[in-house]
Amino acid sequence: MATTAKSKFAADSDSPGDSGLPNFLRLLSLSEIAAVAVGFLYVSGYFVNSIFVRNLGIFETELLRLEYIKIGFIFTLIALGLVLLPLGAFYLTYRVRRSSGLPHHHLGAVGNALNTTLCLGFPLFLAFFFTKFEFEFVFPKDILGFVRFKSIVITFSVLSLSGMILVPALERLIAKKTAAGMTAWLYRFVIEPLRYGIFLLTFYLAIKSIAKFPWVGLLASRAFYFFLADVVFVGGMTAAVLWVRHIRGVKGSWPVYVLISFGLCSLFYMSVASYVYGVYNFIPWNRGGRLPVTMAYIEITGPERVLADQQTVGGVKLYGPVYIIEDHGDSLFVASEKMERWLYDFVPIHAIRKDQVPYIKIARIEDGFPRTPRPPPVLRP
């Protein structure tokens, strides 16, 4: 009887529909998995945002905001992309190359993986962090003849797509259509120089161009801690899934699940905390971060002397510019001074009741501030 039960368990565990997934995932429907994923994104976004605003002294946090899903999505995408993109590129490239039987197995696989990682990773970096100001930026000194960042991005895209798609297609054509001796010569003197030449050229263009923006260096130094925590977090999740698969048939193993859950929660907390410290305030607000992309001029019926700068629009006295950090049901939390220290310090925050703000004028920030310092005002005699 015990043997029959054991055989049934083994058959259920190894059935074709399992796909190697843990038992709890196989018990969930597609809609339930989607609900769990959305819930994780929501909780992640709420956690990230609440830690950040509390660092600014904003203790009120709205629980129900769809924006948390966007914040959690960007956090998850960056966290997974940092680890899975390069590892996935190398893993898939090696598997494809092994099955194709092409020459220069390791050398070609490494080159293709590097081109794939750079081709996908650099545009993702730009999508996360760069705004119109950076794309339209004109360099004071050209880079290989390029004076606009936008021109470098276009050239990079053409070259990197060639390295990821055209070079593998060309080497397959050469391996299929040429004789063995000629194939070895073409690989040694054409394919490999072309493959690695494209990678080195695109890598140089990417690094040299983004280094023109001073805030990128600060982002790299701050994000290093997030990278370390993220590698441990993603690696811990992977190890946990593999370990659960290993012990799922062992009786009395429930304490291990408790320990795994505690470990994953701890790693998740470290990853979120380092993300808030080093990455979150560099990402534009409209993309799931906290970098202001607009400035506001407000009419105040209350303590107007708090915000000294003012201008008159249509006979209305407006105070600003201010930068709206949080918008709650009855209050606006704005920053006005020390915004040039946004990337370095937690700036002072003003809490203003909405019933004291009858009018707000909002304008787009066009000069890259606060990541890019504004020149000091010119004093006229």
C-alpha positions in Angstrom: 0.0 0.0 0.0 2.8 2.4 0.9 4.6 1.4 -2.3 1.5 2.2 -4.3 1.1 5.6 -2.7 4.8 6.4 -3.3 4.5 5.4 -6.9 1.5 7.6 -7.3 3.4 10.6 -5.8 6.3 10.0 -8.1 4.0 9.8 -11.1 2.2 13.0 -10.2 5.5 14.8 -9.6 7.1 13.7 -12.9 4.1 14.1 -15.1 4.6 16.1 -18.4 2.4 18.9 -17.2 4.6 19.7 -14.2 7.3 21.6 -16.2 9.5 21.3 -13.1 7.4 23.8 -11.1 6.9 23.6 -7.4 3.7 22.0 -6.1 2.2 25.3 -5.0 2.6 26.8 -8.4 0.9 23.9 -10.1 -2.1 24.3 -7.9 -2.7 27.9 -9.0 -4.6 28.9 -12.1 -3.3 31.5 -14.5 -5.6 34.1 -13.0 -4.4 33.3 -9.5 -0.7 33.6 -10.6 -1.5 36.9 -12.2 -3.2 38.1 -9.0 -0.1 37.0 -6.9 2.2 38.9 -9.3 0.1 42.1 -9.2 0.0 41.8 -5.4 3.8 41.5 -5.3 4.2 44.5 -7.5 1.7 46.5 -5.4 3.4 45.6 -2.1 6.9 46.3 -3.5 5.8 49.7 -4.8 4.1 50.6 -1.5 7.2 49.5 0.4 9.6 51.4 -1.8 7.6 54.6 -1.8 6.8 54.6 2.0 10.5 54.2 2.9 11.4 57.1 0.6 8.8 59.5 1.8 9.4 58.8 5.4 13.0 59.7 4.9 11.7 63.1 3.8 9.6 63.3 7.0 6.3 62.6 5.3 4.5 60.2 7.6 1.2 60.1 5.9 1.0 57.3 3.3 -2.0 56.5 1.3 -2.7 52.8 1.2 -4.7 52.6 -2.1 -2.9 54.0 -5.0 -2.5 52.3 -8.4 0.8 54.1 -8.8 2.4 51.6 -6.4 2.0 48.9 -9.2 4.1 51.0 -11.5 6.7 51.7 -8.9 6.8 48.0 -8.0 7.0 47.0 -11.7 10.1 49.2 -12.3 11.8 47.9 -9.1 11.1 44.3 -10.1 12.2 44.8 -13.7 15.5 46.4 -12.7 16.1 43.9 -9.9 15.5 40.9 -12.3 17.2 42.5 -15.3 20.5 43.2 -13.5 20.9 39.5 -12.9 18.8 37.6 -15.4 19.7 39.6 -18.5 23.4 38.8 -18.6 23.0 35.2 -17.2 20.1 34.5 -19.6 22.0 35.8 -22.6 25.0 33.6 -21.8 22.9 30.6 -21.0 20.7 30.7 -24.1 23.7 31.6 -26.4 25.7 28.6 -25.2 22.7 26.3 -25.7 21.9 27.5 -29.2 25.6 27.4 -30.2 26.1 23.9 -28.9 23.1 22.6 -30.9 24.2 24.4 -34.1 27.7 22.9 -34.2 29.3 26.1 -35.3 33.1 26.6 -35.1 34.7 28.6 -32.3 32.1 27.3 -29.8 33.3 29.2 -26.6 34.7 32.3 -28.4 31.6 32.8 -30.5 29.2 32.1 -27.6 30.9 34.7 -25.4 31.0 37.3 -28.1 27.3 36.8 -29.0 26.3 36.9 -25.4 28.2 40.2 -24.8 26.6 41.8 -27.9 23.1 40.6 -26.8 23.5 41.8 -23.3 24.7 45.2 -24.4 22.1 45.5 -27.2 19.3 44.9 -24.7 20.8 46.4 -21.6 21.8 49.9 -22.8 18.4 50.8 -24.3 16.7 49.6 -21.1 19.1 51.8 -19.0 18.1 54.8 -21.2 14.4 53.9 -20.9 14.7 53.8 -17.1 16.7 57.0 -16.5 17.1 59.3 -19.5 14.7 62.1 -20.4 14.3 64.4 -23.4 17.0 66.7 -22.0 19.6 64.0 -22.2 18.5 62.7 -25.6 18.8 66.2 -27.1 22.0 67.0 -25.3 24.9 68.5 -27.4 28.3 67.5 -26.3 30.9 70.3 -25.8 33.4 68.0 -27.5 32.6 65.4 -30.1 32.8 61.6 -29.6 34.2 59.9 -32.7 32.6 62.8 -34.7 29.3 62.7 -32.9 28.1 65.8 -31.2 24.6 64.8 -30.2 23.7 62.1 -27.8 20.7 61.2 -29.9 23.0 60.4 -32.9 25.1 58.1 -30.7 22.0 56.2 -29.6 20.9 55.7 -33.2 24.4 54.5 -34.3 24.6 52.3 -31.2 21.2 50.7 -32.1 22.2 49.9 -35.7 25.6 48.5 -34.7 24.4 46.4 -31.7 21.5 44.9 -33.7 24.0 44.0 -36.4 26.2 42.3 -33.8 23.3 40.5 -32.2 21.5 39.4 -35.4 23.5 39.9 -38.6 26.8 38.5 -37.5 25.3 35.1 -36.3 23.4 34.9 -39.5 26.6 35.6 -41.5 28.6 33.0 -39.7 25.9 30.4 -40.3 25.9 31.2 -44.0 29.7 30.9 -44.1 29.7 27.6 -42.2 27.1 26.2 -44.6 28.4 27.5 -48.0 32.2 27.5 -47.7 34.8 24.7 -47.6 36.3 23.7 -44.2 39.6 25.4 -44.8 38.0 28.6 -46.0 35.5 28.5 -43.2 38.3 28.5 -40.6 40.1 31.4 -42.3 36.9 33.5 -42.5 36.1 32.8 -38.9 39.5 33.8 -37.7 40.0 36.9 -39.8 36.4 38.1 -40.5 33.7 36.8 -38.1 35.6 37.1 -34.8 37.1 40.6 -35.5 33.7 41.7 -36.7 31.9 40.2 -33.7 34.2 41.6 -31.0 34.9 44.8 -32.9 31.2 45.7 -32.9 31.0 44.9 -29.1 34.0 47.1 -28.3 32.8 50.0 -30.5 29.3 50.0 -29.1 30.6 49.6 -25.5 32.9 52.6 -26.0 30.1 54.7 -27.5 27.8 53.8 -24.6 30.2 54.4 -21.8 31.8 57.5 -23.3 28.5 59.2 -24.0 26.7 58.6 -20.7 29.9 59.6 -18.8 29.3 63.1 -20.1 26.4 63.4 -17.6 27.9 63.8 -14.1 25.0 62.2 -12.3 25.6 58.8 -14.0 28.8 58.4 -12.0 27.0 59.1 -8.8 24.2 56.7 -9.8 26.8 54.0 -10.5 28.4 54.4 -7.0 25.1 54.5 -5.2 23.6 51.6 -7.2 26.6 49.3 -6.4 25.1 48.5 -3.0 21.8 47.7 -4.7 23.5 45.5 -7.2 25.2 43.5 -4.4 21.9 43.1 -2.5 20.0 42.3 -5.7 22.4 39.5 -6.7 22.0 37.9 -3.3 18.2 38.4 -3.4 17.7 36.9 -6.9 20.3 34.2 -6.1 18.4 33.4 -2.9 15.1 33.2 -4.6 16.6 30.8 -7.2 18.2 28.7 -4.5 14.9 28.6 -2.5 12.9 27.3 -5.5 15.5 24.6 -6.1 15.6 23.6 -2.5 11.8 23.5 -2.2 11.7 21.2 -5.3 14.3 19.0 -3.5 12.5 18.6 -0.2 8.9 18.7 -1.3 8.4 15.0 -0.7 10.1 14.9 2.7 7.7 14.7 5.6 8.0 17.1 8.5 10.0 19.7 6.4 7.6 22.6 7.2 10.2 24.4 9.5 12.5 24.7 6.4 9.7 26.6 4.6 9.5 29.0 7.5 13.3 29.6 7.4 13.3 30.0 3.6 10.4 32.6 3.9 12.3 34.5 6.6 15.5 34.5 4.6 13.7 35.7 1.4 11.9 38.5 3.3 15.2 39.6 4.8 16.9 39.7 1.3 13.8 41.5 -0.1 14.1 44.1 2.6 17.8 44.7 1.9 17.1 44.9 -1.8 14.3 47.5 -1.4 16.3 49.6 1.1 19.4 49.8 -1.1 17.1 50.6 -4.1 15.6 53.5 -2.2 19.0 54.7 -1.2 20.8 54.5 -4.5 18.4 54.3 -7.5 14.8 55.4 -6.7 15.4 59.2 -6.7 17.4 59.0 -10.0 14.4 57.6 -12.0 11.9 60.2 -13.4 8.6 60.4 -11.6 6.6 59.5 -14.7 8.5 56.2 -15.0 8.1 54.9 -11.5 10.8 56.8 -9.7 10.9 60.0 -7.6 12.9 62.4 -9.8 10.7 65.5 -10.4 10.0 66.2 -14.1 7.7 69.2 -13.5 7.7 72.3 -11.4 4.7 74.2 -10.1 3.8 77.8 -9.2 1.0 77.9 -6.6 -1.4 80.5 -5.2 -1.6 80.3 -1.4 -4.2 81.8 0.8 -2.4 80.7 3.9 1.2 81.2 5.1 2.5 82.7 1.8 5.7 83.9 3.4 6.9 80.3 3.7 7.7 80.3 -0.1 9.6 83.5 -0.8 10.0 83.4 -4.6 7.0 84.7 -6.5 5.7 85.8 -9.8 2.5 87.4 -11.1 0.4 85.6 -13.8 -2.8 87.3 -15.0 -2.9 89.4 -11.8 -2.5 86.4 -9.6 0.5 86.2 -7.2 2.1 82.8 -7.5 4.8 81.3 -5.4 7.5 79.0 -6.7 8.9 77.2 -8.4 8.1 74.3 -6.0 8.3 70.6 -6.7 5.4 68.4 -5.7 6.7 65.3 -4.0 3.5 63.8 -2.7 -0.1 64.5 -3.4 -2.4 63.2 -0.7 -6.2 63.6 -0.2 -6.0 66.8 1.7 -2.4 67.9 1.5 0.4 68.7 -0.9 4.0 68.0 0.1 6.3 70.2 -1.8 10.0 71.0 -1.9 11.3 74.5 -2.8 14.8 75.0 -1.4 18.0 72.9 -1.7 16.7 71.0 -4.7 20.2 71.1 -6.2 21.0 68.6 -3.4 18.2 66.2 -4.5 20.6 63.4 -5.4 22.7 63.8 -2.2 20.5 64.8 0.7 16.9 64.6 1.8 15.5 68.1 1.0 13.2 70.1 3.3 9.5 69.5 2.7 6.5 71.9 3.1 3.1 70.4 3.9 0.3 72.6 2.5 -3.4 72.0 2.8 -5.2 71.8 -0.5 -7.9 74.1 0.7 -5.3 76.9 0.9 -4.2 76.3 -2.8 -6.9 77.6 -5.2 -4.7 77.6 -8.2 -1.6 75.7 -9.5 0.5 76.4 -12.6 2.6 73.4 -13.7 5.5 73.5 -16.2 7.8 70.9 -17.5 11.5 71.0 -16.4 13.4 71.4 -19.6 17.0 71.8 -18.4 17.6 68.5 -16.7 17.3 69.9 -13.2 17.8 68.7 -10.4 20.1 66.0 -11.8 21.9 68.6 -13.9 22.9 71.8 -11.9 21.5 75.1 -13.1 24.0 77.9 -13.8 24.0 80.6 -11.2 21.8 83.6 -12.1 23.5 86.5 -13.9 23.6 89.6 -11.7 22.8 92.7 -13.7 24.2 96.1 -12.5 
